[in-house]
Amino acid sequence: MYRTTSDYINNHSEIITLSCVNKQWFQCIRSYLILIFNFKNYKLLKTLIKDHPFSLIKPENVPIRKYKSLREYKMTSSSKDHYTKILVHVYEDETEELLFNSNDTFPNNIKFNLELSMDVSQIQTIKENKLNEINKRIRIKKLLLYGNCGKDLTGKILEKVLLLNPGQIVYQPFDNEHISIDISSFFESPTLRLIEFDVVDPYAIAKINNNSTSLKSLLVSINLNDYVRIFNGRAPINTVNILNSVEQDWSSMVQTLSNNKTIRRLSLFPNNLQGNDIDFTSDEKNGEHALNLSYVTSGIKTILTSTSLAIETLEISYFDGYIQNNIFLEGLIRNKTIKVLSLFSTSISPIISEVLPHNKTIKNITFRCDNNAYGTILETLELLNSNSNVDLFSLTFYITRQKVGFNAIYDYLSNKFLHHSIKEFNFYLTRKIIIDKDISNVFLINNSETIVNLFKEDNIF
């Protein structure tokens, strides 16, 4: 186990154990870590970087480099040639200068994450030849596009940014209108590796060409609740015009995602076309007028149980309307690919009691707690204590609202928690949260190998 400079610990016990077998194993582990070192695992593996003869990763052998800003990149005088990949984050104030007011060129091993705030009129004024020129001199890994685009934004307008050939595109509107935009061309792109969009209709997702796509991450909100209403004959008034095609659109999307072999990360967020409360009403949940969720949950189950599926990370938000549905839970139980499950404002209890005793592939769970966070966490720990056949590696909690109550969590972990198969607990707390006791940023549970990390940050999200 290695301590980081921030006084937090990552559990590298398996790596350490393997590297201590003998000299040959040590060299193999050292070579393998350099081989797999990339931007995704950078945060985890950087704790193994030490300037020491017996360190697993020496600083001079690190193959990649991150720069926090374009200014930092330009001010660094050391040679950058020995890095196989360099990633530069460019903030909004630097992006326009880099794209539109500069002729700077960069080596092929450098990619940029760009923040660009533009409205519809600005996007429309950019000439295609200018976008092609930018594409020739700058390699864009990720483009974060946001602004007050509203109802004037169309898929055709957004298609222009595809000329920049970004590997990843994220669109975040400033408004809360949750407008569905036809971005079919994005899903037809053979080069995009990540798509994150506010509201996407199933027919657009169905446009993914599984024979040519490079898509690795799909993070979208879908109007799932409205689709449930449509399938139950209770469509919102502004979706009546798509009643005839919505069932075919849904089926096509399910078939496309079930046959996809490239997507590793899927994030689902149920949204409403009307912008109402994201949950179902009490009448829609209970009684004789309760909605039948089976058409939607059966589709999700079909995706999760597909033999072609490659998804390793599943993120679900505001999913309480679905998480307790037997069909959806059966899909998770039978899934063989998901290693990381992230729950945002979604009950964790059904996962622990119904899914994890049967599914041994899920190893890491992330859970964001909103209301009654500490009560929910205590219930979760008690559930884990009573389910000894749950086999998790890590459990991460994000606590953003409640200021007091963490002491009870600490006392339970220190005195009552017995489920030592879990190797890491991570608690992300806002700095406003009050901890009365003198609790270390990191501690071990009852002399076990289970690590507890406390991360206190100004902004968790």
N, C-alpha and C positions, 0 to 999 in steps of 0.2 A: 504494500500500500504506500502510495506517495502523497505527501502533503503539498498542496499548491501554495503559491505565494500569497493567496488571499485567505490562507488558513482553512481551506476546505479540502475534503478528501474524496478521491474517487476510489472505488473498490477494484483494484487491479490484482486481486489475490490469485486469480487463475493464471494470468500472464506471469506473475512472479513465480508461482509454483512451477510452471512449465520451464521457465528459463533457468531454474535452479537444479534441474535434473543432472546436467553435466555441461561441459564446455560446448559440445556440438549443439545441444539443444539451445543454449544461450545464444550462439551465433545464428541459429535458424530463426529464433524468435526475433532477434534484433533485425535481421534482414527482412523478415516478413512484415514487421511493423513499418519499416521504411517503404516497403512495396505498397502497402495499403493506405499509407498516410494521405489524407485528402482533406478538402475543406469541410466535409460533413462530419468527420470524426476528429477534426483539429482540436476542438475544445476538450475532448476527452483525453486524447493521446498527448497533448502538450504537457500534461502533468508528469509524463515519463521523460521529458527532455531535461537532461542534467549535464553539466560540464564536468564529467567524472569518468575515469577509465572504465568503470563497471556499469555505467548507465546504459539503459536499453536503447535510448535515442540520444545521440550527441547533437548539439546545436548545429554544427557544420554539416550534418547529414540530413537535416530537415529539408524535404524537397519542395516545399511550398512556402509562400509568404503572403500575409494579409497586411493591407494598409488601410487605416481608418478613414483616410481622406485623400483627395488628390494632392492637397498641399503637403501632406506627410510623404507621399510617394516622391514628389519633386524635390523635397528637402533632404531626402535620404541619399547620402553620397556613396554609400557602399555599393559594390557591384551586385547587380541583380541577375547576371547571366547564368549563375549556377542553379537557379531555381527552375524547376520544370514548369511550375504554374505560379502566377502572381494574380491576386485579386485585390482590386482597388475599389473602395466604396466612395462614391461621389455624391455629395449632398446637393440639394436643390440649387443652392446659390452657385455651385461650381458646374452643374450639369449644362445649363444653357451656354455658358462660356465655352465648355469643352465641345459641345455639339455644333453650335451655330456661329461662334465667334473665334474659332481657332482652326488651324490647319495642322495641329500636332499629330504625328503618327507614333505608333508604339509597336514594340516587338510582338511576335505572335504568341509568346507565353503569357501575355498580360490580358486579363479580362476585367470588365468594369460592372459594378452594380450601380445603376443610375437612378436617382430620384428626379422625376420630372413632373412639375405641376403645370397643366395647361387646360384651357377651356376649348370648347368645340371650334370656335372661330380661329384660335391659334393653330390648331391641328390642321384645319382646312387650308391655311395660308402657306403651309410648308410645301415646297415643290418636291416632286418625286426625285428629280435629279440630285437635289440636296441630300435627301435621305440615302440615296444610293452612294453618294460621295462619302457620307458619314460611315456607312457600312464598310467601305473599303479601308478606312484608316483606323476604325475602332471596333474591337470585338466586345460585344455587350453580353454579359452573362445573365443579368437580370435588369429588367426595366420596371420600375415602380411608377405607374402613371396615376395621377389623381387630380381632381379639380371639380369645379361646378359645371358639369356637363349636362346633367338633367335629361329632359325628354328630347333635346336636340341631338343627342349622341346616337349614332347609328353604327351598325356593324361595318358599313362601307367606309365611314370616317375612320374608325379604329383600324381598319385594314392597312391604312397607310403606315402605321407604326411597325407592321410586319416587315416593311422594307428595310428596317434597321437590323433585322435578323437577330432579335434577342433570343437567348436560350430559354429565358423565363420571362413571363409577363404577369404583372399584378395590377389590377385596376381597382382603385378605391375611391368612390365618389364622396364628395363632401356632404351631399344631401342625404336624406333618409327616405327617398321615394322608392327605393328598391325596384327600379325599372328593369324589366327584362329586355335585353338587347340581343339581336341575332348575331352571334359571333361564330357562326358555323365555320368560317374560313380559318379561325384560330385552331379549331379541332382538326381541320383538314391539313394543317401545316405539318410537314415531315420533320421540321427542325425544333419546334418548341418542346422543351422538356418539363416546363411547369406552367400551369394556367391557374391563376387565382382570380375569381370574378365574383361580383356582388350577387347577381341573380342570373341563373342560366336555365334555359328550358331543356327538357330531356331530348328533344329532337336535335338540338345543337350537339349535345354530347354524343348522340348516335352517329354523328358525322365522322367520328374518329375512324381513320383508316388503319385497322390493325395490322395491315401488311407493310405499312411504311412509317407509322408514327414512331416518334422518339419520346413520347410523353412519359414522364416518370412520376409527376405529382399533379394531382387534380384536386383543387380546393375550391369548392363552389357551394353556393346556397341554392336550393331548389324549393319551389313552392309545394313541398310535400303535403302540407296540411290541406291546401286547396285541391291537390290531386286526389286526396282521400275523399274530400267532399264531392268532387266530380264523380268519382267511382261509386259514390253512394247516392247519386242523383240530387245532390244539394250543392250545385256549383254556385260560386259567387257570381254576381250579375256581370262582372267584367271578364268572366272567362267562358261565358256561354258560347261565344263564337268559335271556340276551339273544342267544343264537346265532341264533335265527330272524329277528330284526329288524335285526341289526347291519349286514348288507350293504345293506339298504334305507336305513338311517339314514346310512350313509357316502355312498351314491349321492345321496341327497337333499341332503346338505351340499355335496357337490361341485357339484351342479347350481345350488344357491342361490348359492354364492360365485362360480361361473362367470358367472352372470347379473347379479351385483351391480355397480353403477356408482358407488357412493358411497365404499367403503372405500379409503382411501389408504395405510393402514399395517396390515400383518398380521404378527403375531408367533406363531410356532409352536414349541412346546416338547413333545417326546414324554415322556409320563409313564407310570407303571405303576400299575395299580389295586392291585397287591400291595405297592407301596412298595419293590420290590427295586432292584438296580442298574439304572440307566437304560439301560445298553447291553445288547445281545443277548449271550447266552453264546457261548463259542467253538464249541460244537456247533451253535448256531443260525446262526452265521456261515459255517461251513465244512463240507465233507464231504457225505456223502449225506443228512444231516439238515438241511442249510442251508435257512433259510426263504426263500420266494419273496416278495420285496417288491413285486412288480409291481402288485398290486391297489391298494396305498396310493400308490405312486409314480406310477402312471398317473392316479389321481385328482388328485394335486397337479399333474401336468403339464397335465391338462385345465383346471385353474383358471388356471395361469400362462400358458397359450396362448390363453385366451378373448379374443375380440375386444371383449367388453364390459368387460374388466378395467380398473380404475382404480388399482390398487395401485402406489404409487411407492416405498414403503419395505418391504422384506421382512427380518424378523429371524428367524433360525433358531438354536436352541440344542440342543446335544447331538445333532447331526444326522449324525454320522459314519456311522451305519448306513445313511443314505440319500444322503449327499452324493456318494458314489462310484458310485451307481446310474445307469446310462446313461439310463434313462427320466427320472429327476429332472433330470439334467444337460441333457437335450434340452429339457425344459420351460423351464429357465433360458436356454438358448441362444436359443430362439425367442421368449422374452418381449420385449415392446416397450414396457413401461411402467415397470419398476423402475429407479429412479435410485440408490437407496441400498440396499446389501446389508450386513446386520450379522450377523456370525458369532460365536456364543458357544460356546466349547468345541467347535468344529467345524473340520475341516480346511479350510485356505484354498487348498491346492495345486491341487485339481481345478478350483476357480473360475478361478485364474490361467491354468492350462495348457489347460483344456478350454472354459471359458465365455467369458472375456473376449476372446480373439482373434476371436470371432464376434459377441458381443453388445456393441454400442457405446453402448447406452442406459445401462448401469450406469456411473456416474461416481464414486461414493463408496463405499468399503468400510470398515467398522469391524470390527475383529478383536480379541477378547479372548483373551489367551494365559494358560494356566495352567501346566502342566508343560513344562519345557524351552522357556521362552518365547524366550530369545535365540537358541537354535538354530533354532527355527521361524521367527523373524523374518529371520535370515540366509538361510535357505533361500528365504523369500518374496522377498527382495531379489534373490537370484541368479536366481530364476525370472523376475522382472520384467526383469532385464537380458538374459535370453535370449529374451524375447518382446517384440520391438520394436513389434508391432502391437497391443499393449494400450493402450487410451486411457482412462486414469483421471484424475480431477481431484484426488482426495484419498484418502489411506490413513491410517487411524487405528488405533493399537495401544493396548490396555490391558494393562499388566503389573502383576500384583498380588502375585506370590509371590517370584520369584527376586531376591535382594538384589544380586548382582554379575553383571556381564556386559554392561552397556550400552556400555562403552567399545568393544567389538568392533563394535557397531552404528554408533557414531559414526565409527569408522575406515573402515568399509565405505562409508557414505554419503559421507564426505569424499573418499575416494581411489578407489573402484571403481565407484560407482553412476553409470550413464550414461543412465538412462531419464528424461529431463528433461521428458517430456510430463506427468508427475505434478506438480501445482502445490503440493500441501501434504502433508507428513507430520506427523502429530500423535501424540505419545507421552504417554500418561497413566501416570504412575508414582506408586506410594506413596512417602511420604517415607522409608520404611525402605530404599529402594533406594540402593545406594552407587555414586556416580560418582566415580572417582579423578581424572579429568582436570578441568581448569577449563573446563567446557563451558557456553556461554551458553544461556539459556532459549530463544533463537531464533537460527538461523543459516541461511545460504543454502548450497546444494550447488554447489561448483565454479563459482562466479560465474554460476550460472544463476538463473532466476526461481523455482526450487523452494525453498519455505520449509519449515524443520523447526522445530516447536514442541515444547518439553518442558514438560509440566504436572506438577508434583509436588503431590500432595494427600494429606491424611490418610486420607480414605475415598473411593475411586473409585466404589464402588457403594453 
